[in-house]
Amino acid sequence: MPRRSLQRTIIAGVCVVALGVTVLLRQTGATTEAASAAELKPFAHWVFTSESVKDGKVSDQVGTYPGKITGKPTITSDGPTSAINFSGPDDGVTIKAKVTPTESFLPVKAFTILAWVRVDSPQEWGGILSCLQDNGSKEKGLILGFNKTAFLFGLATKGADDGDGKITYLTSKTEYETGRWYHVAATYDGKTMRLYINGQLDTESTEQSGDVLYADAAPLVLGRYKDDDEDYPMRGALREVLWSAQAAMPEMIRAHFQADEKISQVKPVAGPQFIVAPYLQFATRSSMTVMCETDQPTTCVVSYGAKFPPEQTAQSPLGTMHEIKLDNLTPKTKYFYRVTCTAADGTKVVGKPLTFFTAVDTGDAYTFTVIGDTQKNPVITGKIAKLMWERRPHFVLHMGDVVDNGPDMKEWTDELFRPCQDLFGRVPVYPCIGNHEKNHAHYYKYFSLPKPEYYYSFTYGNAEFFVLDTNKLITPLSDQYIWLAKALANSSAKWKICYHHHPIWSSDSDDYGDTEKVNTRFGDPRARMLIPLYEKHNVDLAMNGHIHYYERTYPIMDGKVDPKGVVYMTSGGGGGRLEAMEPTPAFFKNQGRVDYHYCYFTVFGGTLEGKAFDHEGRLFDSFTLKKD
C-alpha cells in the first residue's frame, strides 16, 4: 500500500495569475478551436468524440498511441462538451498495459499534460492520466488526477529519489464542483512542477528535480488511478487529454483554456453517487442482505446469481438508504452480485462486480476475523481491513466504537465504510454497539440486525454468537440479561461465543482505577454482572473492545484460573489511540500487547484456533480451544 500518511509530500499552492500574453495552441487534428504554436507539439492527444471512438478504441490525434476502451463508457456528442463518460467500475481507457522506464516516447526532461475533465463523484484517489507505481515504499511515475475536493499532480524524479523513489503530490487550492467542466494542466521543466486550473497557475513546487523517475511495468491509463495493488475508476468525463514532451509557458496554458472557455461555463450536471458503496449484512445459510446509500433518491436493483453475469434481480423502492434481502439462496455457495441505482431522470451509478458466500452447514469448517475500536483513524482502519480481507474470512465481528462520534455521519461514511469498502463489500460484518456511537440512529441505519438490534444472536456453522450492549442495563432483571439467560440455556451449539464492548476482565492502566496509585478493579463493574451466566451456561469465549490494546486471559472460573473456565479476550486495536497496561501482572493475564491489530479464528468441529496479528501482518499470539 502507498505510504500516504507519512511518505507522500502534499503541497497546497497559492494562486498565481499568469501573464496575459496571447500565444495560441492547436493540437494536430484536434477539435479544439485554439490556434497553433510551434513551441509545443503533443506526442499523444486523445479527443473523445463519436468519430474518434470506434470499435472499442479511441484514436490518437497524433496517430501513434491509440487507447483501448474498457467497461461500457458512453460518448456524448453535443458540441463543446463532447466527451467520454465513465460511470461503471470497469470504465476507463488503457493506452498501454505495462510501460517500462526505457520506452522511447516517455518524456524525461520536461512535459505538459492538458485535459478537460468533469468529476461527478469525489473520491480519495482519482486519475485523469496515470502512469505510476505507488506501492508501499516504492514511489515512481507521474499522475494528473484528483482527490475528494481538489485536483492533484504527482511526480517522482531522480533528484528527489530516496532509494526507492519519492512522489510529490501537488494539491490545487481550487476546489472543484462536481458535475462542472474544468481545464487542468500540469507542467514540469526539470526544476519546477506546476499545476494550472482553468488557465491560471494554482500550485507549484521545486521539491522534484532532474529526469523523471518512471516505474517498471506501470500501466498507462486514462480515467483511472491504477498501479499494481490499487485501481480506482473515476466517475465523470474526459473531453480531451494532451501530452507533450515540452513544458508549456503560462501564456500557452491560458490560451488553450481561453479557446474553449465556454465549456467551463456549462451548467453542472451529475447523476447519483454512492455515499456508502454496496456492503453486506447478516448472512444465513439461505439469505444475504445488501445495503448501500446514495446522495439522491434512487431505485436500487441488485443483480445476483451463482453464475456471472448474474441474472436474478431484487429491488428496493425509491430512496437514499437501500436495504435489500436476498432470499432462497443455496448454503455455502459463492454468489456474484452488482448494484445499480437509478435516479428519476434516468442517470445511474453502478457498483463494481462483487461476491459473497452464504453461511456454511453445521459440520463445515469456517473462519472469521475480529476488530474493535476503529473510531477516528481511517488510515489504520483501512490497513487492518485490507489485512483481514487478505485472510478471506467468512464474516467479521466488530467489538464496538465503530466510529468516534456517532452523530457525525461523515465518520460513518468516510472513516468506517470507505476504508473498509473492499472487506465489507464481500464479507458481512456483525457489530456490537460501543459508547462512542452514543446510541445514535446512524448505528441502526447502517446495520441490519435482528430486533431490537442493540442485542441479538446469530448462528454460523457449529457456533452461536450472543451480542450485547453493555452501555445499557445488564442487571439480572434487565431485558438483556433475561434474554441472554434464556438464549444460552436453549442453545445447542457446540461453541458459545459472547461479545460486547466493555471488558469483564482487564489489565488496563487507568480505565478502572489509576494503577500508578491504586489497585485496579480489573474490569467494568456492569459487564461483570454477566459472569454468572457465562459460567453457568459454559460459554467458551467472551470478547470485547473498549480498551485499545490486545489481551487474552487464562480460562477463568469463580474468580480464579481454571481449565474449565471462560476465556476472555480484548481486541480494541482497530484505530483508537492506544492505551497502556497496568505496571504489575494480573493473575488472569495470559497474553497482552499494546498495538494496532486484528484477530483471526478458524473453527472445525471441536477445535477453535485463534491468532492475533499486528497492523503489519505479524503474528504475535495464538491459542487453541478444544472440546469433545
N, C-alpha and C positions, 0 to 999 in steps of 0.2 A: 504494500500500500504506500501511497505518497507520504512524504514527511511534511504534511501541510501545516501541522500545528507549530512545528519548531523550525523546519528547514527552509520552507518557502519564504522568499522575501516579497512582501506585499507593499507596493508603493502607491499611495493615493496622490494624484497630481494636483497641480494648481493650474487653472485655466490660463492659457496664454493666447492672445489673439494674433493670428498670423497676419503678415503684411498683405495688403490687398493688391498684389501685382497680378494682372490677368495673363497667365500663361496657360493656354488651353491644351487639353489632352484628349486624344481619341484613341481607343484601343482598336487594333486591327480587326475589322469585320464585326465590331460590336454594334449594338443598337443604341448605345448612349449618344446623346446629342453633343457631347463635348468634342472640341476640335483637337487636332493633333499637336504633338510636341516631340521633337526628335530626341529630347533629353531622356525620355523614359519610354522603354518598349517592353511590353509584357512578354514573358516566355510561356505563359499559360493564362488563359482568360476564358472563364465559363459564364455564359449568359443564358438564363433559363427561360426559354420560350417554347411554344408548341413546335416551332421549326427546328430548334436546336436539340430538343429532347425527343428521341425516336428509338423504338425498339429496345427500350431499357438502357439507353446510353444518352449521355449529354456530350455534345461535340465541344472541342476546344477551339475557340475562335482563332487562335494562332495555328492550330492544326496538328499539334504534337501529342497532347495528353488528354484524350477523351476520358470520361468517367463512367463507371457502371452504376446504374440506379439500383438501390436495394430497397426492399419493402415495397410499399404502394403509395408513394407520394403523388400528389396531384399537381397539374400545371394549370395556372390561371393565365389567361391572355386578355387583359383588359387595359391595354395601353401602357401607361407608365409603370404600372405595378404588375406587369407580367412576372411570374415567379414560380418556383417550385415550392410546394407547401408540404411540410413534414408534420405528421400527426401521429403516426404509428410507431411502435417501439423498434421496428426494423428499418424505418425510413432513413435514407442517407445517400451519399454519393461516395463511392470508393474510386479514387484515382489510381492508387497502387496499393496492393495488399501489404507489401513489405518494401521499404525503402532502405537502402544501405547508405552509409555516410559518403561513399565514393561515387554515388550517382552523379553523372555529368551535369544534369540540369539543376541541381541544388545550388542556390546562391550561397556563397561563402563569405564574401567581404561585406556585402550590403544587400538590402532587399526592401521591397514595398509590397504590402498586401492591402488591397482595397476591397470593400464589399458593401453592398446594400443588403440590409438584414432586418427582419422583423421577428422579435421574440414574443411568442404567445404565452409561454409558460416559464416563469422563473425557475431556475434550478441552481444547485451549488456549483456544478461544473458543466458548461456547455461549450461546444466548439462550432466555429464558423469554418475555419481551416485548421486542421490539426495534423501535426507530424511530430510526435514526441513519444518518449517513454518516461513516465514518472512513477517508477516502481520502487517503493521502499527508499533505499538510499541512492538509487540511480535517477538522475535528473538530466535529461538531454533532449534537445529538439526545440521546436517552436510551436506556438498556437496563437491564433486570434480567436477569441471567444467571448464568453460572458459568464456571470455568476447570478446569484439571486436578485441583484439590484443594479449591476453595472456591467460595462464591457471590460474585457481584460486582454492583455498582450503578454504572453510568456515566452522567454527566450533563454537558452543556455549557450554560452560561448567559451572558448578556450581560456580567455582572460580571467574568467571567474571560476574556472574548474577547480573544485576542491579534492579531486582524485576520482570522483565518480559522477562528476557533473553537478551543476547547480543552476536551477531555473529562477530567474527573477520574474515576478508577476506584477505588471503594472495594472492597477485598477482605476477605471475612469472616475473622475469626480462627478461627471454627468451620470445621473441615474436614468435608465430607460423606462419608458411607459410601455406596458405590454400591449401588443397589437399595433404599435406605431412603427413606421419605417425609419431607419437610421443609416447614415453613411458612416462607416467605421473604417479607419485606415491605421496601419502600423508600419513604421519605418525603422530601419537600423542602418547606420552608416559606418559601422566598425567601432564607434565610440559611444554613441547615444541611441537609446531606444526612445521612440516617440509614439504616442497614441493620440489620434485625432478623432473627434466626434463631430459630425456634420460640418466638416471643413475647418474646424478650429482645433488648435493644439490644446489638448486637455491634460496630458501627463507626459513626463519624460524622466529618464534615469540614465546615469553613466555607470551604473554598477557592472554592467556587462561590457566586454571589450574584446577585440580581436575576432578571429574567424568563428563562424557559427559552429557549435558543437552538436552534431547530429547523432541520433541513436541508431543502434543496429536493429534492423528489421522492424522499424516503426511503420505503422500504417499511415498513408496519406489519404485523408478523408475530408469531405465537406459535410457540414450539418451534423457532426458528431464530435464529442470528445472521446478519444479512443486510444488505449495503449494495451499492453499485454493483459492487465488484470482489471481494467476499467473500461466501460463502454456506455457513455451517456448520450442518447439521442436527443436532439433538440426538438422542441415543438414550436414551430414558427415557419419562416420562409426566407429564401435567398433569391435575390433578383440577379446578382452577378458577383463573381469573385475574380479578382485580378491579382496576378503575382508577377513581380518584376525583380530582376537581379540588380536594380539600382535603387538608391534611396531618393524618393521624391522630395523636392523642395516644398515648403509650406504652401507657397502660392499655387503649386501644381495640385496639391490635395484640395485646396479651396476651389480651384477651377473645376475639378472633376465633380465636386459636390454641387456647385452652383449650376452646372449644366443640367442636372436633373433634380434641382432643389424642390420642385413641386411634389416629388414623391414623399418627402418628409412632412408635407402638409396634408397628406391624405388622412381622413378621419380614422382613428384606430378601430380595428375590428379584431375580435378574438373570440374563439369558441370556448367551451368549458375546459377546465383543467382539474386535475386531481389535487385536492388539498391533502388527502391521505390516499396513497396508492392502494390497490387491492391487497387485502390481507385475510388471514384465515382465523376462524374461531371454532371452538368446541367440536372436535372430531369425535364421531362414534363409528361403530362398525358399518353403519348404513347411511351416514349423513355427514355433511360438512357445511359450515356457514362461511360465506364470502361477504366481506364488508369493504366499503370504500366511502370516501367523501369527496364531493365536487364543489367548486366555488360558485356554481349557479344551479338552479333546478334542472335536473336531467332525469331521463328514464334510463335505468341501468339494466343491461342484459348480460348474463353470464353464459357464455358458450362453454360446455364441458362434455367430457366423454373419455372413455378408456382408450380411444384412438385419436390420432392427430391428422387433420384438424378436427376438433370436437364438433359434434353435430347436435347434441341436445342443448336446450336453452332454458333458462329460468330468468324471470324478470321482476324488477321492483317498480313501484309506482313513481311518479314524478316527485322529486325531492332532492335534497343535497346529501343527506346521510343515507347510505344504502346498506341493507342487511338482507341477504338472500340465502335461505337454507336450501341446500341441495339434498333431496331425499332419494330413497330407493337405490342407494349405491351398494356395490359389492364390497364385502370386507377385505381388508389387506390387499387393496388394489390401487395401482397408480392411475391417477386421473390427470388429464390435461384441462386447463381452463384459461379463458381470456375474457376480460371485462370490457364492454363498450358502453359508454354513457353518452346519450344524445340529448341535446338541448331542444327547446321548442322550435328554433329556427333551422334545425337540421344539422348544425355543427356538432361535432362529437370529439370525444377523447377516447383513445383506445389503449388499454393496458397491454403490457408485453405478455407473451405466452408464458404461463406458469404451470406448475404441477402441484398436486397434493397426494397424500397416501391415506386411505381410510384405516381406521383402527383395526388392530390385529385380533385374532382369536385368543381365548384364554391360555391355550398351551403354547403360544408362539413367543419367541424372543422379541425384545424391543428395547429402545434406548430413549433417554430424554436428557435434556440439559436444564440447569438451574442458574438463574441470575437474580440479583437483588439490588435495590437502591441505585438505579440508573440515574435518577434525579436530573441534574443540570450539567451534564458532561457528554455532549454528543460525540466528541472525538473518541473517548474511551468506550462509550457505549457502542458506537459503530465498529470499533476494532474488535470488541468482545463478541458482538453479534456475528461478525464475519467468521471468527474462530469457531463459534458454535455451529454456524451453517456448514463449515467445512467438515464437521462431525456427522452431518446428515441425521440429526435426531428425528424421532417420530413426533415429538412435541417438546414444548418449552414451559417450564414453571417459572413464574416471577414472584419474588418474595415481598413485593410491595415497595412503596416510594418510587413508582414508575416515573414520576416527574417530581420536580422540586416544589412547585406551586400549582396545585390542582386547578384553580380558577383561570390560569393563564393558558389559553388554548394553543398559543404558539409553542409552548413547551411540549404539548402533546404532539402537534403536527411536525415540528421541526427538530425536536430534541429526543423524541422517542421513536415515532414511526418512520421518520425519514432515514436515520442511520440504521434502523432495523429492517428496512424495506425488503432486502433480499431474503432475510430469515423469515419474517412474518408473512411474506407473500407465499411461502411454500410450507411453512410449519406452524401449526396452531399454537397460540400462547394461552396459558391458563394462569391468570394473576390472582393474588390476594391484594387487598387494599391496605395501604400504609397511612401513616399520619400526614405525610406531605400532600397527599391527594385531597385532604380536607373534606372528604366525603362529598366532593363536588360532583355535579351532574355529568361532567365530562367523563368521569370514570364509567358511569353507567351507559353513557352514549357510545363510547368507543369499544366496550367489551360486551359481547353477547354471552351471558351466563344464565344458568337456571335461577329462577326467582328464589329468594329475594336478592340474589346476586352478591351481596356482601358476605354471605356464607353459602356454600354449595358443596356437592361432591360429584365425582365422576369416576368411572371405571375404565381402565385401559389394561388389556391383557389380563394378567392374574393379580393386578393390584387395584385397590380402591384408594382414591385420594380425597381427603377431607380438608376443605379450605375454610378458614375462619377470619373474622375481623376482630382483632384484639384492641382496636380503638373503641369498640362498643362493649356493652356489658357481656361478660362471660362468667358471671357468678352462677352457682348451682341452680338458681331459679330463673335465669335468663333464657330467652328463646333459643339462643345459640347453644347453650350448654345442654338444654333438654333435647334439642335436635341431635346434637353430636352423640349424646349418650345412647339414644335410640339407634342412630345410624351405625355406630360402631358395634352395638350389640347384634344388629341384624346383618352385618357384613359377613359374607362367606369368602371374601377374597383371601388369597394366600398372603399377600403383602398389604399391610395397612400403613399408609403414609399420611401424616397430617402436616399442614403448613399454615403459617400466619406470620404477621410482620414482626411482632415483638418476641424477644428471646425468653425462654423459660430458664435456661442456664447460660450465663455469660461471664467472661473474664474481662469485660470492658473496663477501662481505667477510670471513667468518670460518669457514665450514664446512671449508674446505680450506687453512687457514693464516690467521693473523691478518694481514690485508693492511695494517694500520697499521704493522706492524713487520717483516713478512717477505713474500716473494713467494708468491703463491698457487700451488697445484698445478693450478688451473683445472679441477677436476672430480674425480669419485670414482674412485680407482685401480682398484677392482673393475670398475666399469662400463666403464672404458676398455679392458678386455680384449676388448670386443665390436667395437672399431673395425675390426680386420682383416676380420671377417666382413661388416660393413656396407659397407665399401669394395669388397671382392671381389665381392659379390653385388648391387651397385648399389642399395642401399637409398636411397629418395628422402628420407624424413623420419624422424627419430628423436626421440621426445618423452619427457619425464619431468616429475616433480614435485619434491618434497623441499625445494627452495629456494623460499621463499614470496615470489615475485615473478614477473614475466614477462621472458623473454629469448629472443631468436632470433639464431642465428648466420648468418654468410655460409656458403655451401657449403664444406665442409672436406674436403680430401684430403691424405694424407701430412703432416698437421700444419700445413697452410697453406691459405689461401683459394684455392679452385679451382672454377671454374664446373661442373666435373664431379663435385664432391664431394657430401657428405651435409649436409643442413640439419638442425640440432639446435634443439629448442625446449623451454624450460622453462615449464610452466604450473602454478604452485603457489599460486595466489591464491584458493582456494575458501573460506578462512576462518581458516586458521592464522595466528599472529602474524607480521606482515610482517617481512621481513629487508632488509638493505642490500646494495648493490653495492660492489665494491672501488673505491678512490678514483681509480685510473687506468684508462684504457680497455684492454680486452683486444683482441688482434689479431683475434679471431674474432667479436666482438660487433657485430651489425648493429643490433639494437633492444633496448631494455630499459626496464622500467617497474616501480616498486615500488608495487603497488596490488592490491586485490582485483579479480578479473577472470575471464573465461572466453574461450574461443576458438571460432570458428565456421568450418567448412570447407564449401566446395562443390566437387564433383567432376563433371566431364563430359568423357569421352574423355581427351584428353591434356592437359587443363587442371585444375590443382588450385589453388584460391584459398583463402587463409587470412586471417582477420580476428580481431583481439583487441579486446574491449570491456571497459570497466571496470564496476564494480558499479552505476553509474548509467546504463549503457547507451551510453556514449560510446565511439566508435571511436578507438583510439589506435595501431593498427598494422594493416597489410595487406600481403600479398605474394602473388605468383603463381609457380607452378612449371609449366613446360610441357615436354612430350616428344612425340616422334613416335608 
